[in-house]
Amino acid sequence: MAATNEILTILLFLCLISQGYGFCSIKDLTVDVAKSGAEIKGKPEWVVTITNKCACVQKDVKLNCKGFNTVEQIDPSILSVSDNVCLVVNNGNPIYRDPITFKYAWDTQFPLNPIESQIACS
């Protein structure tokens, strides 16, 4: 009987671990912004790095970009501005473990916080 309880306990523990591994949220996306040291048209250049720290991919990622502005062109396949409210990252394609980066140039750093994503675990 004790062996059966131990086996059931181990199985329950393994089930809980496997379910926790696939659980991700928007909080697993980090956005780091740092000065590049360069200037573009008299404005400091900023490098944005978006990293997915989850084992699952996140797609259709949107960032808050209210008031976002830049004098440096950003590749629209990486970042596009919609209604000056949010950014759609990477054309909606999945963000894996490899970070997505882009640069912009403006007087101040913008708080580009993740506000939405679709999580896809396989």
Backbone torsions as a table, in degrees:
resi	resn	phi	psi	omega
1	MET	NA	-41.5	180.0
2	ALA	-63.5	-38.6	179.0
3	ALA	-64.7	-39.4	178.5
4	THR	-64.0	-42.5	177.9
5	ASN	-63.4	-40.3	179.4
6	GLU	-64.6	-43.4	179.6
7	ILE	-63.9	-43.1	178.4
8	LEU	-64.0	-39.7	178.1
9	THR	-63.6	-43.5	179.0
10	ILE	-64.6	-43.7	178.5
11	LEU	-62.0	-43.0	178.2
12	LEU	-62.1	-44.2	178.7
13	PHE	-60.3	-46.0	179.5
14	LEU	-63.8	-37.6	176.8
15	CYS	-63.8	-42.9	179.5
16	LEU	-64.7	-40.6	179.1
17	ILE	-64.5	-46.0	-177.1
18	SER	-65.4	-34.8	177.5
19	GLN	-71.1	-37.3	179.6
20	GLY	-67.6	-29.6	-178.9
21	TYR	-64.2	-36.3	-177.2
22	GLY	-88.7	0.0	-176.3
23	PHE	-87.8	117.6	-179.1
24	CYS	-131.4	163.7	176.9
25	SER	-148.1	177.2	177.5
26	ILE	-60.1	-24.6	179.3
27	LYS	-68.0	-13.9	177.4
28	ASP	-81.8	-4.4	173.9
29	LEU	-96.5	125.9	176.2
30	THR	-115.4	144.0	177.5
31	VAL	-123.3	114.3	177.7
32	ASP	-108.2	135.4	179.1
33	VAL	-125.7	128.3	-179.6
34	ALA	-142.0	150.9	176.0
35	LYS	-68.8	139.0	178.6
36	SER	-85.0	-21.1	-175.8
37	GLY	97.7	-11.5	179.3
38	ALA	-94.4	164.5	173.1
39	GLU	-124.1	139.2	176.9
40	ILE	-123.0	119.1	-179.6
41	LYS	50.1	41.7	177.1
42	GLY	79.0	4.9	-179.9
43	LYS	-112.9	144.3	176.4
44	PRO	-66.8	142.6	178.8
45	GLU	-93.4	139.3	-179.0
46	TRP	-118.2	140.0	176.6
47	VAL	-107.6	125.8	179.4
48	VAL	-107.5	129.6	177.4
49	THR	-122.7	120.5	179.0
50	ILE	-107.3	121.8	-176.3
51	THR	-122.9	134.8	174.9
52	ASN	-98.4	112.4	-178.0
53	LYS	-93.0	8.5	-179.4
54	CYS	-96.5	153.1	176.1
55	ALA	-70.4	-23.4	178.8
56	CYS	-90.8	155.9	176.5
57	VAL	-79.6	155.9	173.7
58	GLN	-125.2	129.8	-178.3
59	LYS	-126.0	171.5	-176.1
60	ASP	50.6	45.6	-177.5
61	VAL	-77.1	131.1	177.9
62	LYS	-123.4	141.0	179.1
63	LEU	-116.8	147.9	172.0
64	ASN	-72.2	125.2	178.9
65	CYS	-136.8	33.4	-179.3
66	LYS	-56.8	124.1	-179.9
67	GLY	82.0	3.4	-178.0
68	PHE	-61.2	138.3	179.1
69	ASN	-149.5	153.1	177.6
70	THR	-156.3	149.2	172.5
71	VAL	-100.5	-3.6	179.1
72	GLU	-103.7	132.0	-180.0
73	GLN	-68.6	136.8	177.4
74	ILE	-112.8	133.7	178.1
75	ASP	-57.8	117.8	-177.1
76	PRO	-65.2	-16.1	175.5
77	SER	-76.1	-16.9	176.8
78	ILE	-96.8	-41.3	-175.0
79	LEU	-150.0	129.0	175.9
80	SER	-133.3	143.0	-178.8
81	VAL	-94.4	132.3	179.7
82	SER	-125.4	116.2	179.7
83	ASP	56.1	22.9	178.1
84	ASN	53.1	26.2	-179.4
85	VAL	-115.2	-41.4	-177.7
86	CYS	-144.2	162.3	178.5
87	LEU	-112.3	140.5	174.4
88	VAL	-102.0	119.0	-172.9
89	VAL	-90.6	135.8	169.5
90	ASN	59.8	34.8	179.2
91	ASN	57.2	23.6	-178.9
92	GLY	82.4	-4.5	179.7
93	ASN	-68.4	159.3	-178.2
94	PRO	-63.3	144.6	170.7
95	ILE	-104.3	117.5	179.6
96	TYR	-91.6	-147.5	178.2
97	ARG	-76.3	-25.1	179.3
98	ASP	-72.6	127.6	-177.4
99	PRO	-68.3	153.8	172.9
100	ILE	-101.5	132.0	179.2
101	THR	-128.8	150.2	171.3
102	PHE	-155.0	167.3	-178.8
103	LYS	-124.8	149.3	171.6
104	TYR	-142.5	161.5	-179.9
105	ALA	-127.9	121.1	177.4
106	TRP	-161.3	166.9	-176.8
107	ASP	-62.1	-36.3	-175.0
108	THR	-126.8	161.9	175.0
109	GLN	-80.3	138.6	177.5
110	PHE	-101.0	140.7	176.0
111	PRO	-80.7	89.9	-176.6
112	LEU	-88.1	77.4	-175.8
113	ASN	-85.6	137.6	175.1
114	PRO	-64.1	134.5	179.3
115	ILE	-121.9	-15.4	-178.1
116	GLU	-161.8	145.5	172.0
117	SER	-161.9	162.1	173.6
118	GLN	-109.2	123.6	-177.8
119	ILE	-95.4	131.3	-178.8
120	ALA	-129.0	111.2	176.8
121	CYS	-107.2	141.5	178.5
122	SER	-107.2	NA	NA
